[in-house]
């Protein structure tokens, strides 16, 4: 991978410097970038909320599907209770993840939206008041500096121009002195041109140094004014970072089920139920319910007991009499 020469890289870094004209725009744009970041944050965790809701729905569907099958399974005792506990735990976890979904949307999302509305003030024709204020402040502080830099650049260009002109005159003079074909008068004229170019260079150099001195003298004031506005923008950014940090911590608190006491209770209960599986108790229950432990009436000698005749009522006698008459017929 190729890299730029050090002098080129240094020049590019200088051009990109905050102190150069117009480069404060990156700082001004932070406001718009932060506003868009808030939108992205809300959308990001709304999507996560949908994931939580879908997971909760799938847990409930899974539990509802298997509940009748488990209840009617051939398992029994503590083993059946343990299997059923997985389903009841899923129902409780579904409720918890539904709660996480609601928190991400109604609590975290609304919190960011509310803060965003209070912290960013849109202008009628686009943009934000905060961006305009910082941009205006930076431009006002930078205007006299940019004017001086422009003047300095002009003086430097003029100085470099006369330097090139002087160097050309020097080269001609050296070439003429070493060439016997050049007449003495011509050599004298070339020498005069070189001397005039040298004088012009000194004159332009003095002007260039004067402008540079003026720029250097103004630099501390320029830096102070720019840093004052920059510090204001930094304070606004600090507030944004601080708020979003708390917003992220809130999201973390809602998503971190490992520290949720309700989730811990669900899995603790499930674990306790699993540990309560007792093969001896289950086998004893089966023995007493379906095996040799069931009560039964073993065969015994039984005396015959005459059946007691019950007295018929008047109505019953009439019915019996009628039946007898019918049979005789």
C-alpha angles and dihedrals in degrees: 000000000000122000133201119258112263094250092051092046090049091050092050091048090052092051090051093049119125089236094062118095114280097004091110087078090087089061092045091050091058089084094059091042091052091050091052090046089057090053090050092048092053092047091046095056093039085061090048088050089056089052090053091048092049091049090051091050092049091050090052092047091049092049094046091049095052101035097083091042093051093044090054095042121119091246117107143180123015092346091059090045090054093051091048089050090063089059096045089048089053090053091052092046090050089056090049094051090047086055090051089052092053092046093052092052107032099031110027098028095045090046092056092044092051093048091046091054092049096044103042120056114196121215122230094248099037136286128063133285091230091056091048093050093051093042092051092047094050093045092050092050093045100045098083090041092051089048091054092046090053090051090047092050090052092050092048092050090050091049093050090048094055089043090058089047091051092048090052090051091050091050091051091048093052091047092049095049092054095045117083091195092069113090121238091242090052091049091051091051091049089050091052090051090052092050092049090049090050092051090048090051092053091048093050091043090057090051091048093049091049092053091045090052090052091050092048091049092051095046097087092054091046092050092048094052093045093047091049092058092039091054089053090053090047090054091053090049091048089056090050093049091046093051095046090048089058090045091053091047089053091052089048091051091053095045099041098091090168089077096038109115092208092055090047089052091051094052094040090055091046091049092048090049091052092048088050091064102121118186093193093054092045092048091047091051091050091047092051095041103037106006144052092312092068115111116248140171106249115207114274136173109269127193119225112257119200115236114246116240113231120218114246119230125233093261092049090051091053091050091049091048092052092049089051092051091050092050091052091053 
